[in-house]
């Protein structure tokens, strides 16, 4: 990152209160470190308190002030716990400037091998959880007269391919939610951004569900391709500073295919069909 871009990030985010769900690993962890380095006040949420403590320590080791960090464990599927979580965040920092709906759950199985319960679990984490939390935070932002809400989708939410029908369905849905929310909240001065990552080297595959609901696990779910979480965060921050409505993260083949879908959807669909056929042979 250039000195100029780093200074821009500090100027844009240094006085902001940023709540990140899914902050215990992957893109969320990368964002937490990047925002903390800018001097932002960062609320770290996720299910695994031990991992949140690790990220908290990493932020401090990178120069963040402990007073600017709040560990706030949260299960995004437990909607009843959200009001108390919001109260704690506001009690600590007084406001929420940016809500980053980043928590996610993957699933990798062919359609006929995926139980309906897996669809429900994936939707709860990737769609209903962000909707529930946004419904709580939005009135506060309206009262403040400003705010920025982000959702993390995926290139799988731009073009569904073989293996992740449940994940694609959820990531398509969160894009639709963000588009509608953006239209509704613009007159309040609230910005909504959709982050569309390509391949990022995270534990997302290892924590994803099989068709029967079992977790894939680290032995089978190694992701060695794509951006690191630090590279992803470095790309994301300038887009957020410009408050862009929607943007891709990465430039790999999967991102190019998602972009190509806008121009020639039929060609992309045929390509995905060939990819699926190879999976079955």
Sine and cosine of phi, psi and omega as CSV:
sin_phi,cos_phi,sin_psi,cos_psi,sin_omega,cos_omega
0.00,0.00,0.70,-0.72,-0.01,-1.00
-0.95,0.32,0.35,-0.94,0.05,-1.00
-0.88,0.48,-0.63,0.78,-0.01,-1.00
-0.90,0.43,-0.69,0.73,0.00,-1.00
-0.92,0.39,-0.63,0.77,0.03,-1.00
-0.88,0.47,-0.67,0.74,0.02,-1.00
-0.91,0.42,-0.62,0.78,0.05,-1.00
-0.88,0.47,-0.69,0.73,0.02,-1.00
-0.88,0.47,-0.67,0.74,0.01,-1.00
-0.88,0.47,-0.70,0.71,-0.01,-1.00
-0.91,0.42,-0.59,0.81,-0.07,-1.00
-0.98,0.18,-0.65,0.76,-0.16,-0.99
-0.94,-0.35,-0.14,0.99,-0.11,-0.99
-0.87,0.50,-0.45,0.89,-0.01,-1.00
-0.94,-0.34,0.27,0.96,-0.08,-1.00
-0.99,-0.11,0.48,-0.88,0.17,-0.99
-0.97,-0.23,0.87,-0.50,-0.15,-0.99
-0.83,-0.56,0.85,-0.53,0.01,-1.00
-0.97,-0.25,0.87,-0.49,-0.05,-1.00
-0.90,-0.43,0.86,-0.51,0.17,-0.98
-1.00,-0.01,0.42,-0.91,-0.10,-1.00
0.92,0.40,0.56,0.83,-0.09,-1.00
-1.00,0.09,-0.02,1.00,-0.11,-0.99
-1.00,0.08,-0.11,0.99,0.00,-1.00
-0.21,-0.98,0.14,-0.99,0.16,-0.99
0.86,0.50,-0.63,-0.78,-0.04,-1.00
-0.86,0.51,-0.64,0.76,0.00,-1.00
-0.87,0.50,-0.66,0.75,0.05,-1.00
-0.91,0.42,-0.70,0.72,0.03,-1.00
-0.86,0.51,-0.66,0.75,0.02,-1.00
-0.91,0.40,-0.67,0.75,0.02,-1.00
-0.85,0.53,-0.73,0.69,0.01,-1.00
-0.90,0.44,-0.67,0.75,-0.03,-1.00
-0.92,0.38,-0.71,0.71,0.00,-1.00
-0.92,0.40,-0.67,0.75,0.01,-1.00
-0.88,0.48,-0.61,0.79,0.01,-1.00
-0.91,0.41,-0.44,0.90,0.04,-1.00
-0.98,0.19,-0.16,0.99,-0.04,-1.00
1.00,-0.06,0.16,0.99,0.01,-1.00
-0.95,0.32,0.36,-0.93,0.18,-0.98
-1.00,0.01,0.87,-0.50,-0.18,-0.98
-0.87,-0.48,0.81,-0.59,0.10,-0.99
-0.99,-0.13,0.88,-0.48,-0.07,-1.00
-0.99,-0.17,0.92,-0.40,0.00,-1.00
-0.85,-0.52,0.55,-0.84,0.03,-1.00
0.09,-1.00,0.10,-1.00,-0.04,-1.00
-0.99,0.14,-0.51,0.86,-0.14,-0.99
-0.99,-0.11,0.98,-0.20,-0.05,-1.00
-0.90,0.44,-0.57,0.82,0.02,-1.00
-0.89,0.46,-0.66,0.75,0.03,-1.00
-0.94,0.34,-0.58,0.81,0.08,-1.00
-0.89,0.45,-0.65,0.76,0.06,-1.00
-0.87,0.48,-0.63,0.77,0.03,-1.00
-0.89,0.46,-0.72,0.70,0.01,-1.00
-0.90,0.43,-0.66,0.75,0.06,-1.00
-0.83,0.56,-0.73,0.69,0.02,-1.00
-0.90,0.44,-0.63,0.78,0.02,-1.00
-0.90,0.43,-0.63,0.78,0.05,-1.00
-0.89,0.46,-0.70,0.72,0.02,-1.00
-0.90,0.43,-0.67,0.74,0.01,-1.00
-0.89,0.46,-0.44,0.90,0.01,-1.00
-1.00,0.00,0.12,0.99,0.12,-0.99
0.96,-0.29,0.01,1.00,-0.02,-1.00
-0.95,0.30,0.57,-0.82,0.07,-1.00
-0.98,0.22,0.77,-0.64,-0.01,-1.00
-0.82,0.57,-0.55,0.83,-0.02,-1.00
-0.93,0.36,-0.26,0.96,0.00,-1.00
-1.00,-0.09,0.10,0.99,-0.05,-1.00
-0.84,-0.55,0.69,-0.72,0.05,-1.00
-0.76,-0.65,0.85,-0.53,0.12,-0.99
-1.00,0.07,0.86,-0.51,-0.06,-1.00
-0.72,-0.69,1.00,0.09,0.00,-1.00
-0.83,0.56,0.67,-0.74,-0.04,-1.00
-0.40,-0.92,0.80,-0.60,0.18,-0.98
-1.00,-0.04,0.92,-0.39,-0.12,-0.99
-0.90,0.44,-0.27,0.96,0.04,-1.00
-1.00,0.00,-0.14,0.99,0.01,-1.00
-0.99,-0.10,1.00,0.08,-0.09,-1.00
-0.91,0.41,-0.48,0.88,-0.03,-1.00
-0.93,0.38,-0.39,0.92,0.00,-1.00
-1.00,0.09,-0.18,0.98,-0.12,-0.99
-0.92,0.38,-0.67,0.75,0.01,-1.00
-0.84,0.54,-0.67,0.74,0.03,-1.00
-0.91,0.41,-0.63,0.78,0.03,-1.00
-0.89,0.46,-0.70,0.71,0.03,-1.00
-0.88,0.48,-0.68,0.73,0.02,-1.00
-0.86,0.51,-0.67,0.74,0.01,-1.00
-0.91,0.42,-0.67,0.74,-0.01,-1.00
-0.90,0.44,-0.71,0.70,-0.02,-1.00
-0.94,0.35,-0.59,0.81,0.05,-1.00
-0.88,0.47,-0.59,0.81,-0.03,-1.00
-0.97,0.25,-0.68,0.73,-0.17,-0.98
-0.83,-0.55,-0.11,0.99,0.13,-0.99
1.00,0.04,-0.32,0.95,-0.06,-1.00
-0.26,-0.97,0.15,-0.99,0.16,-0.99
-0.78,-0.63,0.91,-0.42,0.01,-1.00
-1.00,0.00,-0.64,0.77,-0.01,-1.00
-0.73,-0.69,0.81,-0.58,0.13,-0.99
-0.96,-0.30,0.88,-0.48,-0.01,-1.00
-0.95,-0.30,0.98,-0.19,0.04,-1.00
-0.98,0.19,1.00,0.02,-0.16,-0.99
-0.91,-0.42,-0.26,0.97,-0.01,-1.00
-0.86,0.51,0.63,-0.78,-0.03,-1.00
-0.48,-0.87,0.35,-0.94,0.07,-1.00
-0.63,-0.78,0.78,-0.63,-0.01,-1.00
-0.99,-0.14,0.17,-0.98,0.09,-1.00
-0.49,-0.87,0.71,-0.71,-0.02,-1.00
-0.74,-0.67,0.99,-0.17,0.06,-1.00
-0.21,-0.98,0.48,-0.88,0.06,-1.00
-0.92,0.40,0.38,-0.92,-0.12,-0.99
-0.80,0.59,-0.77,0.64,-0.06,-1.00
-0.95,0.32,-0.20,0.98,0.02,-1.00
-0.99,-0.16,0.01,1.00,-0.08,-1.00
-0.97,-0.25,0.86,-0.52,0.00,-1.00
-0.95,0.31,0.42,-0.91,0.03,-1.00
-0.90,0.44,-0.47,0.88,0.03,-1.00
-0.91,0.42,-0.57,0.82,0.06,-1.00
-0.91,0.42,-0.66,0.75,0.07,-1.00
-0.84,0.54,-0.70,0.72,-0.02,-1.00
-0.89,0.45,-0.69,0.72,-0.03,-1.00
-0.91,0.42,-0.67,0.74,0.00,-1.00
-0.92,0.40,-0.65,0.76,0.04,-1.00
-0.92,0.40,-0.61,0.79,0.01,-1.00
-0.86,0.50,-0.69,0.72,-0.05,-1.00
-0.98,0.22,-0.72,0.69,-0.17,-0.99
-1.00,0.06,-0.31,0.95,-0.06,-1.00
-0.80,-0.59,-0.88,0.48,-0.12,-0.99
-0.93,0.37,-0.58,0.82,0.06,-1.00
-0.87,0.49,-0.81,0.59,0.06,-1.00
-0.86,0.51,-0.61,0.79,0.03,-1.00
-0.89,0.45,-0.72,0.69,-0.04,-1.00
-0.89,0.46,-0.70,0.72,-0.02,-1.00
-0.93,0.36,-0.64,0.77,0.03,-1.00
-0.89,0.46,-0.62,0.79,0.03,-1.00
-0.87,0.49,-0.52,0.86,0.02,-1.00
-0.98,0.18,-0.65,0.76,-0.11,-0.99
-0.99,0.17,-0.54,0.84,-0.09,-1.00
-0.83,0.56,-0.72,0.69,0.02,-1.00
-0.84,0.54,-0.58,0.81,0.06,-1.00
-0.90,0.44,-0.69,0.72,0.00,-1.00
-0.91,0.42,-0.64,0.77,0.04,-1.00
-0.88,0.47,-0.67,0.74,0.04,-1.00
-0.89,0.46,-0.63,0.78,0.04,-1.00
-0.92,0.39,-0.48,0.88,-0.08,-1.00
1.00,0.04,0.15,0.99,0.01,-1.00
-0.26,-0.96,0.32,-0.95,0.04,-1.00
0.26,-0.97,0.29,-0.96,-0.03,-1.00
-0.63,-0.78,0.85,-0.53,0.00,-1.00
-0.92,-0.40,0.75,-0.66,0.06,-1.00
-0.85,-0.53,0.48,-0.88,0.16,-0.99
-0.80,-0.60,0.59,-0.81,0.06,-1.00
-0.98,-0.21,0.93,-0.36,0.07,-1.00
-0.99,-0.13,-0.70,-0.71,-0.04,-1.00
-0.11,-0.99,0.33,-0.94,0.14,-0.99
-0.88,0.47,-0.39,0.92,0.09,-1.00
-0.92,0.40,-0.30,0.95,0.09,-1.00
-1.00,0.01,0.02,1.00,0.07,-1.00
-0.94,-0.34,-0.43,0.90,0.02,-1.00
-0.39,-0.92,0.93,-0.37,-0.04,-1.00
-0.98,0.21,0.74,-0.68,0.04,-1.00
-0.85,-0.53,-0.12,-0.99,0.00,-1.00
-0.93,0.37,0.53,-0.85,0.06,-1.00
1.00,0.00,-0.68,0.73,-0.06,-1.00
-0.95,-0.31,0.80,0.60,-0.02,-1.00
-0.88,0.47,-0.60,0.80,0.01,-1.00
-0.92,0.40,-0.71,0.71,0.00,-1.00
-0.90,0.43,-0.70,0.71,0.02,-1.00
-0.87,0.49,-0.67,0.74,0.00,-1.00
-0.86,0.51,-0.70,0.71,-0.01,-1.00
-0.93,0.38,-0.64,0.77,-0.05,-1.00
-0.97,0.25,-0.51,0.86,0.18,-0.98
-0.89,0.45,-0.69,0.72,-0.08,-1.00
-0.90,0.44,-0.65,0.76,-0.04,-1.00
-0.93,0.37,-0.49,0.87,0.09,-1.00
-0.91,0.41,-0.71,0.71,0.03,-1.00
-0.88,0.48,-0.66,0.75,0.04,-1.00
-0.87,0.50,-0.73,0.68,-0.03,-1.00
-0.89,0.45,-0.65,0.76,0.01,-1.00
-0.88,0.48,-0.71,0.71,0.00,-1.00
-0.92,0.38,-0.67,0.74,0.00,-1.00
-0.89,0.45,-0.64,0.77,0.01,-1.00
-0.85,0.53,-0.70,0.72,0.00,-1.00
-0.90,0.43,-0.61,0.79,-0.05,-1.00
-0.96,0.27,-0.52,0.85,-0.17,-0.98
-0.98,-0.21,-0.14,0.99,-0.08,-1.00
-0.84,0.54,-0.65,0.76,-0.05,-1.00
-0.94,0.34,-0.21,0.98,0.10,-1.00
-1.00,0.00,-0.05,1.00,-0.06,-1.00
0.99,0.14,0.30,0.95,0.01,-1.00
-0.99,-0.13,0.78,-0.62,0.03,-1.00
-0.99,-0.12,0.55,-0.84,0.05,-1.00
-0.76,-0.65,0.80,-0.59,-0.01,-1.00
-0.84,-0.54,0.67,-0.75,0.09,-1.00
-0.95,-0.31,0.87,-0.50,0.02,-1.00
-1.00,-0.08,0.80,-0.60,-0.07,-1.00
-0.86,-0.52,1.00,0.06,-0.02,-1.00
-0.97,0.24,0.52,-0.85,0.26,-0.96
-1.00,0.02,-0.58,-0.81,-0.01,-1.00
-0.94,0.33,0.79,-0.61,0.08,-1.00
-0.74,-0.67,0.69,-0.72,-0.04,-1.00
-0.97,0.24,1.00,0.00,0.01,-1.00
-0.78,-0.63,-0.07,-1.00,0.07,-1.00
-1.00,-0.04,0.32,0.95,-0.10,-1.00
-0.87,0.49,-0.61,0.79,0.01,-1.00
-0.95,0.32,-0.66,0.75,-0.01,-1.00
-0.89,0.45,-0.54,0.84,-0.02,-1.00
-1.00,-0.06,-0.03,1.00,0.00,-1.00
-0.94,0.33,0.30,-0.95,-0.03,-1.00
-0.99,-0.11,0.57,-0.82,0.22,-0.98
-0.98,0.17,0.08,-1.00,-0.03,-1.00
-0.88,0.48,-0.43,0.90,-0.01,-1.00
-1.00,-0.04,0.04,1.00,0.03,-1.00
1.00,-0.10,-0.13,0.99,0.06,-1.00
-0.96,0.27,0.51,-0.86,0.02,-1.00
-0.97,0.23,0.67,-0.75,-0.04,-1.00
-0.87,0.49,-0.73,0.68,0.05,-1.00
1.00,-0.02,0.36,-0.93,-0.08,-1.00
-0.92,0.40,-0.42,0.91,-0.02,-1.00
-0.92,0.40,-0.61,0.79,-0.04,-1.00
-0.98,-0.18,-0.34,0.94,-0.17,-0.99
-0.94,-0.35,0.85,0.52,0.01,-1.00
-1.00,-0.07,0.79,-0.62,0.04,-1.00
-0.93,-0.38,0.96,-0.29,-0.04,-1.00
-0.95,-0.31,0.03,1.00,-0.05,-1.00
-0.96,-0.28,0.34,-0.94,0.14,-0.99
1.00,-0.06,-0.17,-0.98,-0.03,-1.00
-0.96,0.28,0.42,-0.91,0.22,-0.98
-0.98,0.19,0.25,-0.97,0.01,-1.00
-0.90,0.44,-0.49,0.87,0.01,-1.00
-0.95,0.32,-0.66,0.75,0.04,-1.00
-0.91,0.42,-0.65,0.76,0.02,-1.00
-0.88,0.48,-0.71,0.70,0.00,-1.00
-0.89,0.46,-0.63,0.78,0.00,-1.00
-0.89,0.46,-0.56,0.83,0.05,-1.00
-0.96,0.27,-0.65,0.76,-0.13,-0.99
-0.93,0.37,-0.68,0.73,-0.14,-0.99
-0.85,0.53,-0.72,0.69,0.02,-1.00
-0.88,0.47,-0.59,0.80,0.05,-1.00
-0.90,0.44,-0.66,0.75,0.03,-1.00
-0.92,0.39,-0.60,0.80,0.03,-1.00
-0.87,0.49,-0.57,0.82,0.04,-1.00
-1.00,0.08,-0.04,1.00,0.02,-1.00
0.81,0.59,0.72,0.70,0.00,-1.00
-0.94,0.34,0.57,-0.82,-0.06,-1.00
-0.92,0.39,-0.68,0.74,-0.06,-1.00
-0.41,-0.91,0.64,-0.77,0.01,-1.00
-0.41,-0.91,0.49,-0.87,0.05,-1.00
-1.00,0.03,0.46,-0.89,0.07,-1.00
-0.85,-0.52,0.96,-0.29,-0.05,-1.00
0.91,-0.43,0.20,-0.98,0.01,-1.00
-0.63,-0.77,0.42,0.91,0.01,-1.00
-0.96,0.28,-0.03,-1.00,-0.04,-1.00
-0.85,0.53,-0.62,0.79,-0.03,-1.00
-0.91,0.41,-0.58,0.82,0.05,-1.00
-0.95,0.31,-0.68,0.74,0.01,-1.00
-0.88,0.47,-0.59,0.81,0.04,-1.00
-0.91,0.41,-0.65,0.76,0.02,-1.00
-0.91,0.42,-0.63,0.78,0.03,-1.00
-0.93,0.36,-0.66,0.75,-0.01,-1.00
-0.89,0.46,-0.49,0.87,-0.02,-1.00
-0.85,0.52,-0.52,0.85,0.03,-1.00
-0.90,0.43,-0.59,0.81,-0.10,-0.99
-1.00,-0.01,-0.63,0.78,-0.09,-1.00
-0.61,-0.79,0.96,0.30,-0.06,-1.00
-0.86,0.50,-0.58,0.82,-0.03,-1.00
-0.88,0.47,-0.66,0.75,0.01,-1.00
-0.90,0.44,-0.63,0.77,0.02,-1.00
-0.92,0.40,-0.69,0.72,0.01,-1.00
-0.87,0.50,-0.68,0.74,0.01,-1.00
-0.91,0.42,-0.63,0.78,0.03,-1.00
-0.90,0.43,-0.65,0.76,0.03,-1.00
-0.92,0.39,-0.57,0.82,0.05,-1.00
-0.90,0.43,-0.65,0.76,0.05,-1.00
-0.90,0.43,-0.64,0.76,0.02,-1.00
-0.88,0.47,-0.68,0.74,0.02,-1.00
-0.91,0.43,-0.66,0.75,-0.01,-1.00
-0.86,0.50,-0.60,0.80,0.02,-1.00
-0.91,0.40,-0.53,0.85,0.01,-1.00
-0.92,0.39,-0.47,0.88,-0.07,-1.00
-1.00,-0.03,-0.10,0.99,-0.04,-1.00
-0.95,-0.30,0.00,0.00,0.00,0.00
